[in-house]
Amino acid sequence: MNRLTYTSIGVAALLGFSFTAQAAGVSSVGSSGANELRIPIGAQGTALMGSNIGDVHGVGAITWNVGGLVDVESNEATFGSYDYFADMKMTHFAAAHNFGNLGVIGLSARLLNLGELVVTTESQPNGTGEILEPKFSVFTFSWARSITDRVALGFNANLINEKVKDMEASGASFDFGVQVETPMEGLSFGIAIRNFGANMVFEGYGNESRFIPEDQEPNSYRQTWNLKMQDFQLPASFHFGLAYDILMDPMNQLTGYAAFNGNNTSSDEYVAGLEYGFRNMAFARFGYVYASKIDDDQEYLYTWSGGLGFRFDMGATDLYLDWSYTENEFFDGTTWYTLRFAF
């Protein structure tokens, strides 16, 4: 690997470890917003609990480690649907094209529907009759390019929008990823930095309130007050992952994964995963996560996941159908269904 390669990897690692050091020891769990950015995307990655940071391929790499997007040979497109807990649902679209020396460019969208929320007040705790349907969305532009035969870099620009009735928050975040094949056969690693951006804040008519101040006469005109909303930070995170091909022959493929996730507003995570492939046509996957800074009397929301995948050779097009299930300690388990085309 040349000097540029080492410099790129070093800068990414330095930024990531600096971020992790800053977040260490700070009790800020639950203090961020725009957490739709943290909801895992795609059946393959969720089945592995996101442990495949070091070796993720194709259009699915956009939300895990965008450096892996370089493996799109020509065109890829994917669609997925995720039944999240508490009647929430995530829908995901993505497409990418390889432009040769320019690199691979991709576009994707994440749409989160929070379902119907009943409006309650102090005087009407059972509901006012009003129903809210909040809509959150993330639109992403992606670029990735190989800088050597072993190293790939990638970049995401995310446009974020959250709307609840008359209130709206908009912002932008950025992701960076690098994926490296080491000289040791079968071993690769990846570094990803996600969701870096300025704070967001809700604005709109919903923060206006009309009332008569206490120091005014009861028959005075109501005055309009504009309440200033507190801004919130984005859920930035640093990820480092290893991947090793334990077995690789035409009949059987077995790859092991390990990753560290450093989160600025939640517990750090240590993740492991395993993927078995048969004739590169049928796949079984398993992932497990351990969260640090969780007290003995507390339970973590997610612990393990698993899934299956199938590849269908349709001549000029490969069709991939993937499914995953993630166990949930407090709600029903969640499932992803993903359809992907490579053509």
Secondary structure as UniProt FT lines:
FT   HELIX           3..23
FT   TURN            24..25
FT   TURN            29..30
FT   HELIX           35..38
FT   HELIX           43..47
FT   TURN            48..50
FT   HELIX           52..54
FT   HELIX           58..63
FT   HELIX           66..71
FT   STRAND          75..83
FT   TURN            86..87
FT   STRAND          89..98
FT   HELIX           100..102
FT   STRAND          104..113
FT   STRAND          117..118
FT   TURN            125..126
FT   STRAND          131..132
FT   STRAND          135..146
FT   STRAND          151..164
FT   TURN            165..166
FT   STRAND          167..181
FT   TURN            185..186
FT   STRAND          187..196
FT   STRAND          203..204
FT   HELIX           205..207
FT   STRAND          208..211
FT   TURN            214..215
FT   TURN            218..219
FT   STRAND          223..226
FT   STRAND          232..233
FT   STRAND          237..248
FT   STRAND          252..263
FT   STRAND          269..278
FT   TURN            279..281
FT   STRAND          282..291
FT   TURN            296..297
FT   STRAND          302..313
FT   STRAND          318..328
FT   STRAND          334..342
//
